[in-house]
Amino acid sequence: MLSTDICIIGAGPVGLFAVFEAGLLKMRCHVVDALAQTGGQLSEIYPKKPIYDIPGYPEVLAGDLVKNLEKQIEPFKPTFTLGERVERFTRLDDGSFIVYTVAGTEISCKIIVIAAGLGSFEPRKPAIEHLALYEGKGVNYMILDPEKFRDQRVVIAGGGDSALDWTIFLANVAKEVTLVHRGTTFRGVPESAEKVQHLAEAGKIKLLLKSNVVGVSGEDKLEAVTISFNNEEDIIQETDYFIPLFGLTPKLGPLEDWDLELQDGAIVVNTFDYSTSIEGVYAIGDINTYPGKLKLILCGFHEAALMAQSAYKYIYPDKKYTLKYTTVNGVPTL
């Protein structure tokens, strides 16, 4: 059985930063994630997508942010169980926990920190006949490596931030980009919507509003999509890739059965220290909810810092801790 001070469920950016904050207090961490790699959504869904709201980084690729977080926690020697979903936990008489994964791994810990992001998630798929036949053969629900689409013909469907951002990005990568949106206005950031309009006016992309992709066709792989244009006529457009970006459907999975207080599919926490309704169990990042909650990475970092302070007091109730700045004391090692 593995043994640690804190078991962190979720290896996304907030979970990784929680390792750093715990390490500053000389608490050991073991991180578990159902994905086979660290980084959560940043690695799994948009590793090459730029992020603009991380303090100190005017712009940083999602994948690079993950690498930097990994480097930041190296001195604390965290251990990982990847590719295994946490199924349940039990509380022992001494107040400690044993966390069990679906693969049978057992982790003994004093604190549980849930940093599971949106929980388990799957893309929202449009209701198009035979769409599943072309999944992995021209139909993609996320973009992991933009280079895959270099000099290719791409049709993107959607009206949110992801559809807008990837249309802008791929305009300089793909041979041809078409954005299909069923409305006339976008749900994404106005600045991104304006950039898309300018790209369309300049002839760098094709923008089809009041339109839907209603069919897919091809022999061994995708060769064309059928588009209901302006809700009046069907046009067939040859393409190499069709990327519907209608967001993700989050699911809590086993967390729903853990007797935690939930609200609208998220874990209710106390903003004093981001503790849950179960003593010794904390929730940070997108998985939690409280009045005024913002689902931003930088907010999750803040939550991780306060959680670590509380966890230290929980594990070492008789020790007095005085906050010390890393600018004075540097970064300790375990």
Residue pairs with C-beta under 8 A, 6 or more apart in sequence:
1 98
1 106
1 107
1 108
2 30
2 79
2 81
2 105
2 106
2 107
2 108
3 107
3 108
3 109
4 28
4 29
4 30
4 79
4 107
4 108
4 109
5 22
5 27
5 28
5 29
5 109
5 110
5 111
5 311
5 315
6 18
6 22
6 27
6 28
6 29
6 30
6 109
6 110
6 111
6 112
6 113
6 311
7 29
7 30
7 31
7 32
7 97
7 99
7 107
7 109
7 111
7 112
7 113
8 15
8 18
8 19
8 29
8 30
8 31
8 32
8 113
8 115
9 15
9 32
9 33
9 86
9 99
9 112
9 113
9 114
9 115
9 116
10 31
10 32
10 33
10 40
10 114
10 115
10 116
10 117
10 285
10 287
11 31
11 32
11 33
11 35
11 37
11 38
11 39
11 40
11 80
11 82
12 33
12 38
12 39
12 40
12 41
12 42
12 115
12 116
12 117
12 285
13 39
13 40
13 42
13 65
13 66
13 69
13 297
13 300
13 301
14 115
14 117
14 284
14 285
14 286
14 297
14 300
14 301
14 303
14 304
15 31
15 33
15 40
15 113
15 115
15 284
15 285
16 31
16 38
16 39
16 66
16 69
16 70
16 72
16 73
17 69
17 72
17 300
17 301
17 304
18 29
18 113
18 115
18 284
18 304
18 307
18 308
19 29
19 31
19 73
19 76
19 78
20 69
20 72
20 73
20 76
20 304
21 304
21 305
21 307
21 308
22 28
22 29
22 76
22 308
22 311
23 29
23 73
23 75
23 76
23 78
23 331
23 332
23 334
24 308
24 326
24 331
24 332
25 308
25 309
25 311
25 312
25 321
26 332
26 334
27 111
27 308
27 311
27 312
27 315
28 76
28 77
28 78
28 334
29 76
29 78
29 79
30 78
30 79
30 80
30 81
30 107
30 109
31 38
31 78
31 79
31 80
31 81
32 80
32 81
32 82
32 84
32 86
32 99
32 101
32 105
32 107
33 40
33 80
33 81
33 82
33 83
33 84
34 83
34 84
34 85
34 86
34 120
35 43
35 44
35 82
35 83
36 82
36 83
37 43
37 44
37 82
38 66
38 70
38 80
38 82
39 47
39 62
39 63
39 66
40 117
41 117
41 118
41 121
42 51
42 62
42 63
42 65
42 66
43 62
43 63
43 66
44 142
44 144
45 142
45 143
45 144
45 248
46 62
46 142
46 143
46 144
46 162
47 61
47 62
47 63
47 66
47 144
47 145
48 61
48 62
48 63
48 143
48 144
48 145
48 146
48 169
49 61
49 62
49 143
49 165
49 166
49 169
50 59
50 60
50 61
50 62
51 57
51 59
51 60
51 61
51 62
51 65
51 297
52 58
52 59
53 296
53 297
53 298
54 60
54 65
54 297
54 298
55 298
57 65
60 68
75 331
75 332
75 333
75 334
76 333
76 334
77 333
77 334
81 101
81 105
81 107
83 103
84 101
84 102
84 103
84 105
85 101
85 102
85 120
85 253
85 254
86 99
86 100
86 101
86 102
86 254
87 100
87 101
87 102
87 254
88 99
88 100
88 254
88 257
88 258
89 97
89 98
89 99
89 100
89 112
89 258
90 97
90 98
90 100
91 97
91 280
92 98
95 110
95 279
95 280
96 108
96 109
96 110
97 108
97 109
97 110
97 111
97 112
97 280
97 281
98 106
98 107
98 108
98 109
99 106
99 107
99 109
99 112
100 106
101 107
110 280
110 314
110 315
111 280
111 281
111 282
111 311
111 314
111 315
112 280
112 281
112 282
113 281
113 282
113 283
113 284
113 307
113 311
114 255
114 267
114 276
114 281
114 282
114 283
114 284
114 287
114 288
115 283
115 284
115 285
115 287
115 300
115 304
116 255
116 285
116 287
117 285
117 286
117 287
118 248
118 250
118 286
118 287
119 250
119 251
119 252
119 253
119 255
119 265
119 287
120 250
120 251
120 252
120 253
121 248
121 249
121 250
121 251
122 248
122 249
122 251
123 141
123 142
123 244
123 246
123 247
123 248
123 249
124 246
124 247
124 248
124 249
125 131
125 141
125 244
125 246
126 157
126 212
126 213
126 244
126 246
128 213
128 214
128 215
128 216
129 215
130 215
130 216
130 217
131 139
131 216
133 216
134 216
134 218
134 221
134 222
134 242
135 141
137 218
137 220
137 221
137 222
138 216
138 218
138 221
138 222
138 223
138 239
138 240
138 241
138 242
139 216
139 222
139 241
139 242
139 243
139 244
140 241
140 242
140 243
141 243
141 244
141 245
142 245
143 149
143 166
143 243
146 169
146 170
146 173
147 173
149 170
149 173
149 174
149 240
149 241
150 173
150 174
151 174
151 175
152 174
152 175
152 176
152 240
152 241
153 174
153 175
153 176
153 238
153 239
153 240
153 241
154 170
154 174
154 176
154 177
154 178
154 239
154 240
154 241
154 242
154 243
155 178
155 180
155 213
155 225
155 227
155 237
155 239
155 241
155 242
155 243
156 163
156 166
156 167
156 170
156 177
156 178
156 179
156 180
156 243
156 244
156 245
157 163
157 179
157 180
157 181
157 212
157 213
157 242
157 243
157 244
157 245
157 246
158 179
158 181
158 244
158 245
158 246
158 247
159 181
159 182
159 183
159 185
159 186
159 187
159 188
160 186
160 187
160 188
160 245
160 246
160 247
161 187
161 188
161 189
161 192
162 188
162 245
162 247
163 179
163 181
163 188
163 245
164 179
164 186
164 188
164 189
164 192
164 193
164 195
164 196
165 188
165 192
166 243
166 245
167 177
167 179
167 196
167 199
167 205
168 192
168 195
168 196
168 199
170 177
171 177
171 199
171 204
171 205
176 206
176 239
177 204
177 205
177 206
178 205
178 206
178 207
178 208
178 237
178 239
179 196
179 200
179 205
179 206
179 207
179 208
180 208
180 211
180 212
180 213
180 227
181 207
181 208
181 209
181 210
181 211
182 210
182 211
182 212
183 209
183 210
184 209
184 210
185 193
186 192
186 193
186 196
196 205
196 207
197 207
199 205
199 207
200 206
200 207
208 227
208 229
208 230
209 230
210 230
210 231
211 227
211 228
211 229
211 230
211 231
212 227
212 228
212 231
213 225
213 226
213 227
213 228
213 242
213 244
214 226
214 227
214 228
214 234
215 225
215 226
215 234
216 222
216 224
216 225
216 226
216 242
217 223
217 224
217 225
217 226
217 236
218 224
222 239
222 240
222 241
222 242
223 238
223 239
224 236
224 237
224 238
224 239
225 236
225 237
225 239
225 242
226 234
226 235
226 236
226 237
227 234
227 235
227 236
227 237
228 234
229 235
250 265
252 262
252 265
255 267
255 287
256 262
258 278
259 277
259 278
260 267
260 268
260 276
260 277
260 278
260 281
260 283
261 267
261 268
261 276
261 277
262 268
263 289
264 289
266 286
266 287
266 288
266 289
266 293
267 276
267 283
267 287
267 288
267 289
268 276
268 277
268 288
268 289
268 290
269 275
269 276
269 282
269 283
269 284
269 288
269 289
269 290
270 276
270 290
271 290
271 291
272 306
272 310
273 282
273 306
273 307
273 309
273 310
274 282
274 283
274 284
274 288
274 303
274 306
274 307
274 310
275 281
275 282
275 307
275 310
276 282
276 283
276 288
280 314
282 307
282 310
282 311
284 300
284 303
284 304
284 307
285 300
285 303
285 304
286 295
286 300
288 303
293 299
309 321
309 323
312 319
312 321
313 321
